[in-house]
Amino acid sequence: MTSANKQVSKEDLERMFKALESVFDLEKAAAAGAPPQAILTVIACHVSVQIIKGKLEEQEKEIAELKERHAVKVTTYGPNSACDSH
């Protein structure tokens, strides 16, 4: 696919779909006849997803730490306290 205007054939799409199905088995994808571009695209997408997932996990940890650090602690004094009577 050297040209931006090049049409993608049905066979190419089928091979790309098979490559997507075989994302963790690159040998199988190549054996299924997936074009190298499809395999590279799948790898790039997988790597991008892993990077994004890692960043989201880091942000979730930071948010949890901030919530814990800035949490308001409520102290109640038994069943007769204002908070418990409602």
Backbone bond lengths (Angstrom), bond angles and torsions (degrees), N, CA, C in turn:
res aa  C-N    CA-C-N  psi(-1)  N-CA   C-N-CA  omega(-1)  CA-C   N-CA-C  phi
1 M - - - 1.448 - - 1.529 109.67 -
2 T 1.295 114.68 77.27 1.455 118.55 -178.06 1.514 112.10 -87.55
3 S 1.301 117.40 -25.84 1.460 121.53 -177.46 1.518 110.49 -104.59
4 A 1.330 116.64 143.33 1.463 121.24 179.22 1.520 111.20 -69.39
5 N 1.326 117.47 -23.68 1.460 121.35 -177.08 1.526 113.09 -93.05
6 K 1.307 118.19 0.53 1.463 120.94 -176.33 1.529 110.24 -67.97
7 Q 1.319 114.83 135.07 1.458 121.24 177.95 1.533 109.38 -77.17
8 V 1.317 115.93 143.39 1.457 120.89 176.27 1.520 107.42 -97.32
9 S 1.316 115.45 127.21 1.466 119.07 -178.43 1.525 110.76 -76.63
10 K 1.321 114.80 161.76 1.464 120.93 177.35 1.531 109.86 -59.84
11 E 1.328 116.04 -38.71 1.461 120.50 179.88 1.527 110.99 -63.76
12 D 1.343 116.60 -41.63 1.468 120.06 177.10 1.525 110.66 -61.51
13 L 1.337 116.06 -42.97 1.465 119.89 179.09 1.526 110.94 -62.90
14 E 1.329 116.42 -41.36 1.466 119.97 178.35 1.520 110.85 -63.83
15 R 1.328 116.70 -41.74 1.467 120.11 178.07 1.527 110.83 -64.56
16 M 1.338 116.46 -40.51 1.465 119.95 178.36 1.528 110.88 -64.25
17 F 1.338 116.03 -39.88 1.460 119.84 178.48 1.521 110.20 -63.60
18 K 1.333 116.94 -42.61 1.463 120.25 177.19 1.525 110.39 -62.15
19 A 1.324 116.86 -37.57 1.464 120.22 177.83 1.521 110.56 -64.47
20 L 1.327 116.69 -40.31 1.462 120.30 177.41 1.521 111.06 -62.72
21 E 1.327 116.18 -39.41 1.464 120.24 178.10 1.522 111.21 -64.80
22 S 1.301 116.91 -28.77 1.461 122.06 -176.19 1.524 111.52 -104.85
23 V 1.316 117.02 35.52 1.464 120.88 -171.63 1.525 113.41 -56.14
24 F 1.309 118.67 -33.42 1.455 119.89 -178.19 1.523 112.59 -96.98
25 D 1.306 117.25 1.70 1.456 121.14 -179.72 1.527 108.26 -127.85
26 L 1.324 115.42 83.07 1.465 120.30 -174.38 1.522 112.40 -66.26
27 E 1.325 117.48 -33.68 1.469 119.51 177.30 1.524 110.14 -61.91
28 K 1.317 115.61 -43.16 1.468 120.44 179.59 1.532 109.92 -63.99
29 A 1.332 116.93 -40.23 1.463 120.38 179.46 1.523 110.58 -63.13
30 A 1.320 116.57 -44.25 1.462 120.03 179.19 1.529 110.38 -65.84
31 A 1.333 116.74 -40.13 1.464 120.35 179.12 1.524 111.21 -65.93
32 A 1.335 117.30 -28.97 1.466 121.13 178.65 1.522 111.22 -75.60
33 G 1.326 116.82 -5.14 1.456 120.61 176.80 1.512 114.00 91.17
34 A 1.333 116.87 18.26 1.463 119.66 179.25 1.524 109.66 -66.32
35 P 1.320 116.53 134.20 1.461 118.76 177.09 1.530 110.20 -65.89
36 P 1.322 117.37 149.02 1.469 120.39 -178.60 1.533 113.16 -54.33
37 Q 1.342 116.88 -34.72 1.466 119.37 179.81 1.524 110.81 -61.34
38 A 1.320 116.58 -39.77 1.466 120.45 -179.55 1.518 110.35 -65.46
39 I 1.323 116.15 -42.79 1.462 119.83 179.99 1.525 109.89 -64.17
40 L 1.321 116.96 -44.11 1.469 119.99 178.41 1.519 111.61 -63.41
41 T 1.324 116.86 -38.43 1.467 120.72 178.11 1.518 110.45 -63.22
42 V 1.316 116.62 -44.09 1.462 121.01 179.23 1.523 110.23 -62.10
43 I 1.327 116.51 -44.79 1.465 120.19 179.17 1.524 110.12 -61.84
44 A 1.330 116.97 -46.23 1.467 120.88 -179.74 1.526 111.05 -61.08
45 C 1.321 116.97 -42.38 1.472 120.43 178.51 1.520 110.75 -64.30
46 H 1.314 116.38 -43.68 1.465 120.30 -179.43 1.529 110.50 -62.19
47 V 1.325 116.51 -45.34 1.466 120.51 179.15 1.526 110.09 -63.12
48 S 1.325 117.17 -43.39 1.468 120.73 178.76 1.520 111.26 -60.04
49 V 1.320 116.55 -43.75 1.469 120.43 179.21 1.527 110.19 -62.66
50 Q 1.326 117.38 -41.26 1.465 120.17 179.69 1.526 111.12 -64.49
51 I 1.328 117.30 -40.13 1.467 121.13 178.37 1.523 110.00 -64.27
52 I 1.323 116.63 -47.03 1.468 121.15 -179.99 1.525 110.09 -62.48
53 K 1.325 116.71 -43.55 1.466 120.76 179.48 1.530 110.31 -60.43
54 G 1.317 117.19 -43.30 1.464 121.26 178.63 1.517 111.95 -61.95
55 K 1.333 116.41 -42.94 1.467 120.15 179.04 1.527 111.16 -65.71
56 L 1.333 117.22 -39.77 1.463 120.50 177.82 1.526 111.07 -63.65
57 E 1.325 116.85 -40.90 1.465 120.17 178.17 1.525 110.46 -63.01
58 E 1.335 117.36 -41.45 1.466 120.99 177.04 1.522 110.58 -61.10
59 Q 1.333 116.84 -44.73 1.462 120.65 179.88 1.522 111.49 -64.67
60 E 1.335 117.10 -39.22 1.464 120.30 178.22 1.524 110.71 -62.66
61 K 1.342 117.22 -39.76 1.467 120.74 177.41 1.525 110.37 -64.33
62 E 1.335 116.79 -44.27 1.464 120.66 179.07 1.527 111.01 -61.45
63 I 1.328 116.53 -42.78 1.469 120.88 179.41 1.524 110.03 -63.12
64 A 1.331 116.98 -43.89 1.467 120.83 179.32 1.528 110.55 -61.81
65 E 1.347 117.10 -42.06 1.465 120.76 178.33 1.522 111.06 -64.24
66 L 1.333 117.12 -42.43 1.467 120.47 178.58 1.523 111.22 -64.19
67 K 1.328 116.93 -42.55 1.464 120.27 178.46 1.520 110.52 -61.42
68 E 1.329 115.77 -43.16 1.463 119.94 -179.44 1.526 110.86 -65.63
69 R 1.313 116.28 -41.74 1.460 121.23 -178.53 1.526 111.64 -66.70
70 H 1.320 116.75 -35.72 1.464 120.86 -175.43 1.528 113.01 -105.36
71 A 1.311 116.45 15.29 1.465 119.91 -178.70 1.527 110.53 -66.92
72 V 1.311 115.21 142.95 1.458 121.15 176.35 1.519 106.67 -90.78
73 K 1.309 114.79 124.21 1.456 119.00 179.96 1.521 108.50 -93.84
74 V 1.334 116.12 124.11 1.459 121.82 -179.62 1.520 108.12 -102.21
75 T 1.310 115.11 126.28 1.456 120.49 178.02 1.517 108.37 -108.69
76 T 1.305 115.72 126.25 1.465 119.40 176.49 1.518 108.18 -110.26
77 Y 1.310 114.94 154.61 1.460 120.13 -176.05 1.516 111.30 -118.84
78 G 1.292 117.49 50.01 1.452 121.06 176.35 1.509 113.53 93.68
79 P 1.326 116.85 -176.37 1.468 121.63 -174.65 1.524 114.37 -67.62
80 N 1.307 118.20 -14.82 1.462 120.15 -178.88 1.524 113.05 -95.25
81 S 1.334 117.72 2.67 1.461 118.94 -179.49 1.523 109.93 -73.50
82 A 1.298 116.03 159.36 1.465 121.37 -176.89 1.529 111.61 -60.26
83 C 1.314 117.70 -37.62 1.468 120.61 -177.68 1.519 111.82 -70.62
84 D 1.315 117.60 -36.14 1.461 120.76 -175.11 1.521 113.28 -84.12
85 S 1.310 118.46 -13.09 1.460 119.92 -174.90 1.521 112.98 -83.15
86 H 1.328 119.23 -7.22 1.469 120.73 -177.05 1.486 111.67 -87.45
